[in-house]
């Protein structure tokens, strides 16, 4: 699977609106064939930073970045683009596995 983490630095005046700004794109991505998950979190240390954790089947990530909704959302002048302070930071890796594993160092019963 392709595992991706992206950090988005959002303009302070738009940080509370970020979930709504990205809603259409988020829903379209979650509906893509091969999308395993697409989950947003907000940093506890920096309220203007959002972290996206996403995963795709190996052959689905390329279709994601060439999709119409991806091109629209990331285009210069789009609401997402205009809400950002800087270019998002990304880690994207192909990893073994097909889903989340349980943490071996901590068991809750």
N, C-alpha and C positions, 0 to 999 in steps of 0.2 A: 504494500500500500504506500501511497504518497502521504506523508505527514507534514503539515505546514503550520507554522506559528508566525503571525504577523502582528507587529506593534504599530498602532496608529496614534500619532500625536495630534489631537483635535484642538482647534481654536477654543480658548476658554469660554467665550460667549456662546459657543455651539455644542459644548461637551454634553450638556444634559439632553440635547436634541439628537445626538448621534444615533441612538437606537432607531428613531423614526427616520432619520436621513438614510440609513442603510436598510430599512425594513424590506423594501421591494427587492433589492439585490439579494438580501439574505434569504428571503422566501424562494426566489428563483433558483438560487444556488442549491438550497436544500432539496429542491425538486429535481435536480439534475440526476440522470442515471449515473451510477457510480459514486455519488457523494455519500460518504459514510457519516460524517457529522460536520457541522458548521456552527461553532459556539463562540459567542462574544462574552468577554469579561471586562470589568473596569478595574484598573489598578487601585489598590488600597493606598499606595504612596503618592500617586499622581492622578487626581481626578480628571485630568485632561487626556489620559492615556487609556486606550482600549486595546485589549489583546484578543486576537482571533485565533482559535484553534480549529483546524479543519483537516479532513482526511478524504482521500479519494482512492478508488480502485486504481491500480497502476496505469491503466489505459484511459482513465477518465479525466485526469488533471489537464491534459492538453486541450480536451474539448471544453473544459471550464474556461480557460483563459481566451479561447477563441469564440466563446458564446456571445450572442448579441447583448445579453444583459451585463456581462463583464465589460465588454467594450464601451457600452453606454455609461456604466457606473464609474469607470476609470478615465473617461475622456476629459481632456482639458476643459474646464468650465462646468463640469457636472457638479451637482450639489455635494457629492462625496469629496470630490477634488477640492472644491472651494472651502470645505470645512476643515481641511488639514493645514497644519503648520509646516510640515515637512514631509518628504518622501517616506512612506512606511518602510520599516525594517522587517526583513523576512528570514526565516530559516525554513528550508524545504528539503526533505530527505526521503528517499525510498527506504522503507524499513520492512523487516519481516513482521508478519502478523496480519491480522484481519480485523482486530477490535482491541479495546482496552483490556489489559490483564489486571488481575488483582495484585495489590502490593504485597510482596512476600515478607517484607520487614515489619508489617503491622497487620494483625488479624483482628477483626471485630466480629464477635459472635452474638 
